[in-house]
Amino acid sequence: MYTTRKTLLQKLQENDDISWNEFYSLYAPLVFAIGRRLGMSQEDCKDLMQEIMLALFNGKEILHYDESKGKFRTYFGQIVCHKALKMIQRSARYSLSASPQNTSDETRFLLRNSPDHQRQDDPFQKIFNEEFNSYLLTLALNELRARIEPETYDIFEMVVLQERPPKEVAKYLGVSRAVIDVYCSRCRKRLQKIISDIRVDNPDFNPELPL
């Protein structure tokens, strides 16, 4: 769930339709988030994901991935970068000379400076990693939500994620402060375990949560 499994990549190489759908579901939210950060519209983000899928499917780029040379995340990030910048460059709406408001400073910088994925400080890889970690956190919270009662998660969300005072939440829900503390403690422990599992394949994952 938290990394691209070898079996999924193998099935993609065999053109398994179900696996392509799974791949799309897994990576579409990440691509959309990156596209939006670069100032692209919702429709352009959809087009970006379609172009990436076509490049992988028709161009057989998925077959060129060499595990010995690094993570699939890095390889995929390079494809996203190439396709996103090409789309932006050929769109009049993102013309640098016009300096449109919806073109971010990050996008202008990337368009003026070809990304170098071999550099530690490659600006696009930095964007990709930040969005990937945000995506992993979303997956972790979704799994936490699936494992516990809705009422328990609601309390955790209000106190930990929204940072509302526990006393205020207890009064709002009509429960004791002790109940709030117990539920939050239970969620923290489960979320810590989920995050620990994620870090097996993503050791740099470090969500900024008060856990």
C-alpha positions in Angstrom: 0.0 0.0 0.0 2.8 2.4 0.8 5.2 1.5 -1.9 5.0 0.2 -5.5 5.1 -3.6 -5.0 7.3 -5.7 -7.2 4.3 -7.8 -8.1 2.4 -4.8 -9.3 5.3 -3.7 -11.5 5.6 -7.2 -12.9 1.9 -7.2 -13.8 2.2 -3.8 -15.4 4.9 -5.2 -17.6 2.5 -7.9 -18.6 -0.2 -5.3 -19.5 -2.6 -6.6 -16.8 -5.7 -4.2 -17.0 -6.5 -4.6 -13.3 -3.0 -3.7 -12.3 -3.1 -0.6 -14.5 -6.3 0.5 -12.8 -4.6 -0.1 -9.4 -1.6 1.9 -10.4 -3.8 4.8 -11.6 -5.7 4.8 -8.3 -2.4 4.7 -6.3 -0.6 7.5 -8.1 -3.3 9.8 -9.5 -3.8 11.8 -6.2 0.0 12.4 -6.0 0.2 13.6 -9.6 -2.8 15.8 -9.1 -1.2 17.4 -6.0 2.1 18.1 -7.8 0.3 19.5 -10.8 -1.8 21.8 -8.6 1.4 23.0 -6.8 2.9 23.9 -10.2 -0.2 26.0 -10.9 -1.9 23.6 -13.3 -5.7 23.5 -13.5 -7.8 20.4 -12.5 -8.3 19.6 -16.1 -4.6 19.9 -16.9 -3.8 17.7 -13.9 -6.1 15.0 -15.4 -4.4 15.4 -18.8 -1.0 15.1 -17.0 -2.0 11.8 -15.4 -3.3 10.5 -18.7 -0.1 11.5 -20.5 2.0 9.7 -17.8 -0.2 6.6 -18.1 0.2 6.6 -21.9 3.9 7.1 -21.7 4.2 4.2 -19.3 1.8 2.0 -21.3 2.7 2.8 -24.9 6.3 3.8 -24.4 7.0 0.8 -22.2 8.9 3.1 -19.8 7.7 0.9 -17.0 10.0 -1.8 -18.5 13.0 0.5 -18.2 12.9 0.8 -14.4 16.0 -0.8 -12.9 15.6 -1.5 -9.2 19.3 -1.6 -8.6 19.6 2.1 -9.6 17.1 3.5 -7.0 13.6 3.6 -5.8 10.6 3.5 -8.2 9.5 6.7 -6.5 12.5 8.5 -7.9 12.1 7.0 -11.3 8.4 7.9 -11.4 9.2 11.4 -10.2 11.4 12.0 -13.2 8.6 11.0 -15.5 6.2 13.3 -13.7 8.7 16.2 -13.9 9.3 15.7 -17.6 5.7 15.5 -18.6 4.5 18.3 -16.3 7.1 20.8 -17.6 6.5 19.9 -21.2 2.8 20.5 -20.7 3.4 23.9 -19.0 5.9 24.9 -21.7 3.5 24.3 -24.6 0.6 26.0 -22.9 0.1 29.7 -23.7 -1.6 30.1 -20.3 1.7 29.4 -18.6 3.9 31.7 -20.8 6.8 33.0 -18.7 6.7 36.3 -20.6 3.1 36.8 -19.5 4.0 35.9 -15.9 0.4 34.7 -15.1 -0.7 34.7 -11.6 -1.4 31.0 -11.5 2.2 30.1 -12.4 4.1 29.7 -9.2 7.6 30.9 -8.5 8.6 27.3 -8.2 7.3 26.6 -11.7 9.0 29.6 -13.2 12.3 28.5 -11.6 11.9 25.0 -13.0 11.1 26.2 -16.5 14.3 28.4 -16.5 16.5 25.7 -14.9 16.4 22.1 -16.3 15.9 19.8 -13.3 18.9 17.6 -12.6 17.7 14.5 -10.8 21.3 13.5 -9.9 21.7 16.5 -7.6 20.7 16.3 -4.0 19.1 19.8 -4.2 17.2 19.2 -7.4 14.2 21.5 -7.0 11.6 19.3 -8.6 12.7 16.2 -6.6 12.3 18.4 -3.5 8.7 19.2 -4.6 8.0 15.6 -5.5 9.3 14.3 -2.1 7.3 16.9 -0.1 4.1 16.0 -2.0 4.9 12.2 -1.7 5.3 12.5 2.1 2.0 14.5 2.3 0.4 11.7 0.3 1.8 9.0 2.6 0.4 10.9 5.6 -3.0 10.9 3.9 -2.8 7.1 3.4 -1.8 6.7 7.0 -4.7 8.7 8.3 -7.1 6.9 6.0 -5.9 3.6 7.4 -6.2 4.8 10.9 -9.8 5.9 10.1 -10.5 2.5 8.8 -9.2 0.7 11.9 -11.2 2.6 14.6 -14.7 3.7 15.4 -15.8 6.9 13.6 -16.4 8.6 16.9 -12.9 7.9 18.1 -11.4 9.2 14.9 -13.5 12.4 15.1 -12.1 13.1 18.5 -8.6 12.5 17.3 -9.1 14.7 14.3 -10.4 17.6 16.3 -7.8 17.4 19.1 -4.6 16.3 17.2 -5.2 17.3 13.6 -7.2 20.5 14.1 -5.4 21.3 17.4 -8.5 22.2 19.2 -8.3 22.3 23.0 -9.3 19.0 24.5 -11.4 20.7 27.1 -13.3 22.5 24.4 -13.8 19.3 22.4 -15.0 17.5 25.6 -17.6 20.2 26.2 -18.7 20.2 22.6 -19.2 16.4 22.5 -20.7 16.1 26.0 -18.0 13.7 27.2 -15.4 13.8 30.0 -11.9 15.1 29.4 -10.7 11.6 30.4 -12.5 10.1 27.5 -10.9 12.6 25.1 -7.4 11.7 26.5 -8.0 7.9 26.2 -9.3 8.1 22.6 -6.5 10.3 21.5 -3.9 8.1 23.2 -5.3 5.1 21.5 -5.2 6.8 18.1 -1.7 8.1 18.5 -0.4 4.6 19.3 -2.1 3.1 16.3 -0.9 5.9 14.0 2.6 5.5 15.3 2.5 1.8 14.3 1.1 2.6 10.9 3.9 5.3 10.3 6.5 2.8 11.5 5.3 0.3 8.9 5.5 3.0 6.2 9.1 3.8 7.2 10.2 0.3 6.4 10.1 1.3 2.7 10.2 5.1 3.2 12.7 5.8 5.9 12.6 9.5 5.2 8.9 9.8 6.0 8.6 12.1 8.9 5.1 13.6 9.3 4.8 16.8 11.3 2.2 15.6 13.8 2.2 16.0 17.6 2.6 12.3 18.3 
